[in-house]
């Protein structure tokens, strides 16, 4: 009995430490999170750690590192979704940034609906479990190739995190982007070569360096729009 109690105490202590790191990091990013959102993010972290042991959803194994490299890294871009209504996360994998955006939006932008798509069934099975356990009614999951996805209403913003080269990202998913919408590509070091190889008719409207608390690595968010056009959504204009 003592061993079980001790194990529970350690788990609770770690959750508190992760929660404090998450709260501090979000504050440094200018992102407001209430206790419910912090709790949901920690529940998501626990599910990610549990499923990762079997399904290899991420190469990061240490939960403390996941807080920085996954949760805070995703929170660094949520301001871009402040007024968005329809968002698609392509190559969603373990749910980054899509699940984090969904949790944030429940309070910050309740009108936002985010769809997550991946071709790998074990990953979308995990995302479906996250949706169910966390009650994320603003999130939908698709198991499909993005170039084959068809939806009734196109998306204001289409995002990805280390999904593919920019040219492929756009070529495979541009049919899903609403007029005046934008692609948001999360990258590490600035991909100058990829930017030079964008498909005809597309251009980089903005490059936003990201400063993720306690992460000593380059991060950039690229806004890509139809060439010659304005990035028409309020989300792009205000980012």
C-alpha angles and dihedrals in degrees: 000000000000091000092052093048091049092050091051091048092052091049091050091047091051091048090053091049092048090047092053092048089049093048093048093046093048089050091053088052092050091245117140115216126178125212092266093054092047089051093050092048090051090048089051090049090052091051091047091052092047097048093039090066089066108021102037095228094165138013089227109093105171112087091213090056090047089059090059104030097041114017100036091036089057094042088056090075103039093101086070089067098050096117101017119122104184120036132172124200108202120205088010095179108171092359105278120175094351101068092043091050090049092052092046093047094054086079106015099045112008092177092064119108116191126195121200121201132188134156095221112090096205089057095049089045087057092047091050089052090050091050091051099044095044095040094234099172090167091065130080128187128213128189102204147092108279092229088060096046116113123187135180093234126033125231132261091209132018115196138182137180115215089328106138143317111306094246091056093043090056098038093051098045110025091103088067097054119102120230108277091019128127143217116236111201119188110211139167113221113015105276100220094166092051091048089054090054098054114140117263112276097034132094141176106256097182142003115206118191110215126215109203112192114252091359113120098198138093117264129180136179115209122201111206123188140168108287115258093016134101121248090248105192120094088231091064094042093052099042 
